[in-house]
Amino acid sequence: MALNETARIPEDLSGRARRIPLQKIGWRQTFRALRHRNYRLFFYGQLVSLIGTWMQQTAMSWFVYQVTGSKFLLGAVSAIGSAPMMVFSIWGGSLADRYPKRNILVLTQTAQMLCAFLLAAGVWAGFASPLFIVMVAALNGSAMGFDMPARQAFTVEMTSREDLLNAISLNSSIFNGARIIGPALAGLVVGAIGVTLCFFVNGLSYIAVIAGLLMMRLPRSAAPAVAVSPADHAWSGLVYCFRHQRVRTILLLYFAVGVFGWSYTVLMPAFARDVLGMGSNGYGILLSASGLGAFVGSLVVATYGQVLVPRRIAIGGVLMFSASVLAFAFTQNFVLALVFLFISGFGMLLFFSTSNTVVQTIVPDDMRGRVMGVWSLVFGAMIPLGSLEAGAVAHWLGMSLALAFGAIVCAIAALTTLLVIMRRQTA
């Protein structure tokens, strides 16, 4: 028996499955999902690709703000780039439950690779206007609408149900590890060469994840028989999430934190330049500090998440995030800003990783793709809404008040959710 195994025991009155450790939990078991060959290929390919993705995202935000000087447009570009996910994620989740997920991912990753090369060509040739950036971002967001549900639901097929929690947390670790490396590299590259190379490197990075997907050894599986129409099949995911009380509660808090909390990253270019007086290098370091905190948080969840109470991790993470962003909003010291961003990244990851894990482990296998489609729908909605909210509030009230407002709303949402859970358990 593995050292980090846990066992399920009967559910308590709250309806929440509990776990108890069978052996001592330790850091040696943090990466146990890597014992699966398919997941190793995915893990290392995604790590390379996500570094490129963060380089592109950092360079794009800096390029838009440098060219236009508009805080509102800075938020609008991010919003429009994510909005297509609201349209396609439900269909993407349905497809993930009906067709091989690897095939879907190869197609979506290829489409995103082409978008990156198109951005590089546009900036290099000089025709990358804000409208061009928005159009390419919208195409990339459309591909992400099909990519995210399949990628989330594919994790259990690359590992096992026993290692699902660990694998999801490790997925968060590579995402946030890339947040440390990518923005820092982008800051150096933008300062020394320009944004074109960031876009081109991102395009090349997709080769790693596509190659990893093609090298996987997966059993042949026939498409499940579906007795309903594609529209009804996709709609059933929404109905399930609405009727499932725990899933609905998690998604509502996820939406609130995403709209009013995660959107703080949209204002980072303006905050770095106008408040802290930093250039592209300082901007990249700020994002990396948040990524470092999230990376550490993901390893904590990967190691101890199975034996800690998910509600405490998630709610505590949101409150930690809210307090640190509130402090960050009113600091003008670069070192203190890095500390607050580290704490905010740590707290945000505790919530995002735990909530994602809980949702994936409480839904049936044949519904996971569609539920992850709804998850992606919420993710796609929170980014444009949050970006517009942050940009508009910053435009009218200033960046500090915009950040503080978002932090307070997140804290209120977390405390309200906690009260709802406690009332449900005592009912």
N, C-alpha and C positions, 0 to 999 in steps of 0.2 A: 504494500500500500504506500502511495506517495506521502511524503512528509507533510504536505500542505493540504491533505484531503479534509473535507468537511462532510458532515452527514446531515440530511434533512430530518427534522423531527416534526411531529404533527403541528399544523397551523394553530396559532393562538386565536383568541376571540376576534382579533382585528382582521382575520382572514389573510394574514401575512405569513408566508412560509419562513420558518426560522432555521438557522444553521448553527451547529456546534462543531468546534474543532476536534478532530480525532488525534492529531499529533500537534507538536509545537509548530507555530507559524513563524517563519523567518524570511529574511530577504533572499535567501538562496532559492526560494520558490517563486520569486517575482516574475521570472521569464519562462515559466514552465510551459506556456502555450507554444513556445518555439521548438518543442520536441516534435511537433507535427511539420513534416516537410513542406506541405502546401502552404502552411501559414508562414514558415520561414521565408519562402519565396515572396509572398505577399508583403511581409513585414519589411524586408530590406528594399524591395522595389518601391513601396510606398514611401519609405524614408527618403529615398533619392528624389522621388517625384514631388513630395510635399515641400522639400527645401526649395525646389524650383518654383512651386506655387506661391510660397511666401515671398520669394524674391520678386515675382511678378506683381503680387498684390501690393507690396511695399512700393515698388517702382511706379506702379500705375497711380496710386494715391498721390505720390510726390509729383509725378508728371502733371496730373490734372490740376493740382493746386498751384504748381509753379507756372503753368500756362495761363490759367484763368484767374487765380487769386480769389476764387469764390468758395466760401465755406459751404454754401447751399449746394453748389454743383458738386462739391466733394462728396456730400451725402447722396446726391441724386444719382451719381454714376454708380456708387455702390448699391443703391436701391434698385436701379434698373437692371444691373447685372444679376441680381438675385431674384427679381420678380418672376421670371419664367419658371422657377421652381414651384411657384404656387399653382401653375397651370399643369405642369407635367409630372409632378412627384406622385400624385395619386395613380396616374396611369403607369408610372415607373414601378410603383409598388405592386400593382396588379401583374405587370409583366414579370417581375421577379418571382412571383408565386406560380407562374405558368410556364416559364422558359428557363433554360440554363443560365444561371446568374453570371458565370464566367463569360459567356458569349456577349451578354449585355455590357459587361464591364470593358471588354476589349473594344467594342464599338464606341462607348462613351469616352474612354480614355483617348482613343484615336481622335475623336472630334475635338476634345479639349487641347490636344497637342497641335492640331491644325490652327486653332484659334490663337495659340501662343505664337506660332510662326507668323501668322497674319499680323499680329500686333507688332512683332519685331520688324516685319517688312514695312509696315505703315510708318513707324517712327523713323526708321533708317532712310526711307525714301522721302520723308517730309510731308506726307499727306494724312498723318494721324491727328485729325482734328478732334475736339471733344465729341462731336457726333459720331465719328468713326470709332472712338473708344467705347462709346455707349453701345453701338451696334455689335461690336465684337464681344463685349461683356454680356450682352443679351444672348448671343449665340452660345457662349460658354455656359451661361446659366441654364439654358435649355438642356444642354448635355448633362449638367449636374442634376437636373430634375429626374433623369432616368438613372443616373449613376449612383446617387446617394442611397436610395432604398435597396438597390441590388447589393451594393457594397456592404451596407449594414447587415442585411440578412444573410450574406454569403459567409460571414464569420464562422457560424456554427458548422458549415460544411467543410471549412478548412481545418477545423480543430475537432472538438467534440463538445457535447453539452456540459460535460464536467469541467472543461477548460474555457467555457464561453465567457464567464465573468473575467477571468484573467486576460483573455484575448481582447475583449472590448477595452479593458483598461490599458493594455499595451498599445492598442490602436490610438488611444488618446495620448499615450506617451510619445509615439512617433509624430503625431500631429503637432504636439507642443514642443517636442524636441526640434522639429523643423522650424517652429516659431522662434526658437533661440538662434538658430544658425541662419535661416533665410533672410530675415530683416537685417541682421548685421552684415551679411555678405552683400545684400542689396545696397545698403548705405555706402559701403566701400566702392562697389562697382559704379553706382550712380555718380559718386563724387569723382572717381578717377576716369571713367570711360563714358558713362551715360546709361539711360534706361534701356536702350536697344538691346544691349547684351543680356540684361535681366530677362527680357521676354524670350530671347533666343535660347538661353540656358534652360528656361522652363520648358520650352518645346522639346529640347533634347532629353530632359529628365523623364518625360513620359515613356521613353523607350524602355527604361528599367522596369516600370510596373507592367507594361504590356508584355515584355519578355517573360517576367515572372508568372503572369497569368497563363501564358501559352505553355510554359514548362510544367505546370501542375499536372498531377496524375489524379484524375477524378473518375469515379465509377460512372458508367453509362446510366442515365436515368431518363425514363420516358416522361413526357409532359403530363401532368396530372389531368384527369378528365374533369372538365368544367361544364356543368349543366346549365349555367346561366350565361347571359350575354356579357361581353367585355365590360360594358358600362355598369351592369349590375354587380359584376365581380369586383370592379374597382370601388363602387359605392359601398359595398359590404364592409370594407375596411373602415370607412368613416363611421358607419353605423356601429360597428364593434367598439371603436374607441369612445364613442359617445355614451354607449350603454355600460361599458366597463368602468366602474367607479374609480378604481385606482389609476388606471391608464388616463382617464379624463382629468383627474386631479393633477397628475404629473405633467400632462401636456399644458394645462392652464398656467401652472407656475413656470414651466419652461418658456411659454410664450411671453409672459410678463417680464421675466428676467432677460430674455433675449431682446425684447423691444427697448426696454429702458436701461438695461445694464450693458449687454454686449456691444451696443452701439457706441460705447465710449471710444472704441478703437477708430471710429470714423473721424473723430476730431483730433487724433494724434498728430497729424502733420501740422495743423494750425497751432495746436498747443505747444509743440516742440519749437516752432519758429517764432510765434508771437509772444508766448508767455515765458518760455525758458531760454529763448534766444539761441537755439541750436540749429544746426544745418542738417543735411541728410544723414550724416553719421550719428548724430544725437537722436534723431528720429528712429533710426534702426535699433539703437541701443535701448530706447524706451520700449519698443515692441518686444525686444528680446528679453527684457526683464520680466515682463508679463508672461512670456512664453516659458521662461525658466521656472517661475512659480508654478505654472500649470504642469510642467514636466515633472517637477518634484511631487506635486499632488497626484498625478497619474500613477507614479510608482508606489505611493502610499496606498492608493486604492487597489492597485494590482496585488499588493502584498497582504493587506489587512482587510480589504473590502468584504471578504466573505464572512468575517466573524464580527464585524461592527454593524450596528443598527443602521440600515440605509437612511431612515428618516433623519437621524441625528447628523449623519454625514452631509446629507443634501441641504437641510435647513441651516445647519451651522456654516456650510460653505457659502450660502447666499448671504448670510449676515456678515461673515468675514469679508466677503467681496464688497458689500455695501459700505461698510465702515472704512475700508481702505480707499475706495473710490471717492468717498466723501472727503477724506483727508487729502487725497491727491488733487482734488479739484481746487484747493486753495493754497497749494504749495507753489513756491517759485524757486525752490532749491532743487537742483538736478539730482543730487544724491538721494534726498528724501523722496523725490518722485520715483526713482528706481525702486526704493524699498516698498513704497505703497503699491506700485505696479506688480512687484513680485508677490505681495500678499493677495492682491486682487486676482492675479492669475491662479494662485493656489486655491483660493476660495471658489472661484468660478469653476475650476476643473472638478473639485469635489462634488459640486452640484451636477454639472453636465454629465460626467462619467457615471456617477451613481444612478442618476435618473435614467440614462440610456440603458444601463445594465439591467435595472429593475424591469423596465418595459420589455426588453428582449427576453428576460427569463420568465415572465409571468404569462406571456402569450403563447398559444399553440404554434407548432412549427409551420403548419400550412397557412397560418395567418400572418406570420412574421413579416413577409415582404410588404403586405398591404398596411400593416401597422407602421412599419418603417417609412412607408410612403406618406402616411399622415404625419409622422414625425418630421419628415423632410418638408412637408407642406408648411408645418409650423415654423421650421427653420427658414424656409424660403420667404415666409410672410414677415417674420420678425426682423430680418435684415433690412428689407426696403422700408418697412414702417419705422424701425429704429433709426435707420440712417436719416430718413426725412425728419423724424422727430428731433434727433440730435442736431442736425443742421439748422432746422428752423429755430429751435430754442436758442442755440448758440448765436444765430444771426440777430435775434431780437434782444436777448438778455445777456449774452456773453457766454464764453466757454465754461467758466467756473460754475455759474448757476445752472447751465445745462447738465454738466456732470453731476452736480449735487442733487438736482431734481431727479435724475435717473436713479441714483443710489438710494434715495429715500423711498421711491416707489418700489424698488426691489425689496427693501427691508420690510415694507408694509405687506407686500405680496407674500413673502416668506412667513411672516407672523400670522397672517390670515390663513394660509394653508395649514400651518401647525394647529391653529384653533379648530379648523374643520376636521383634521385628522383626529385630534383628541376628542372632539364631540362625537365623531363617528364610532370611536372605540368604546366610549362610555355609554352609547345609546343601547 
